[in-house]
Amino acid sequence: MRPISLDGSEEDAALQGAEYLSRNEVARRRLRRGRQLMKLYKRLYWGLIEEVRVRYRNYYWQYGRSPVEEEESGSEGEGEDNGGFASGTMDGEGMGESGRAGEVGGSRKRDKDRCAFPGCKTKPMALTMYCHPHILSDPRQKLYKPCSFPIKSSHSGPVICGKPILCAPQLSYCPTHVQKAQKNVSQALKRAGLFHNSSRPPPRINVIIAECVRQIQAKRREAQRALDEEEAADVEELSGDD
């Protein structure tokens, strides 16, 4: 790095042997050096911004969110006919042990740039071998957990969503089901006569629990009423046959 030349160095050299400086000379020197330092900081700042932009572009190109599927058809033949360049690689470093390109090195490159989940052809995320939809298949990861929102019921129990979400949020729902849960809560509050305004704080938990209990009891009474009607219909049918 070359040394930085100070603005007004000739004037500073002329005043170097002076024992005392006037207030105006000191203020002018400080102002000049302050402006030069500000220019250097701005130049350094924009240089760092440009470097971050280039690094982010390279990172996004390699580990981007958009999944890129690589073509497999004719990859071995093209790797041998393109002057030693393997298909799907950016350079010619995919040389195998037998001296031909694309047999060992190219296959390793393709396996590295592809999700380890069977049948998935998308790019993996950084520091892992799995893409975002299949990150829960990685036994070593600790950052993601499945969405626990029940999407349907079965004989073995409720079937949850299972989409990967970060472990930091306390509510184990994906963004889609968070909005759905909020919509369900707001509808339940409206049925209970509580019109919630977004500008006001939400109601207390005891009010929400009371509304949930009321809905559960209403469903049970409705199911019991339907069962009683079926039993009454069966009794009338048996009495009519007699």
Secondary structure, 3 states (H helix, E strand, C coil): CCCCCCCCHHHHHHCCCCCCCCHHHHHHHHHHHHHHHHHHHHHHHHHHHHHHHHHHHHHHHHHCCCCCCCCCCCHHHHHHHCCCCCCCCCCCCCECCCCCECCCHHHHHHHHCCCCCCCCCCCCCCCCCCCCCCHHHCCCCCCEEECCCEEEEECCEEEECCCEEECCCCCCCCHHHHHHHHHHHHHHHHHCCCCCCCCCCCCCHHHHHHHHHHHHHHHHHHHHHHHHHHHHHHHHHHHHHC
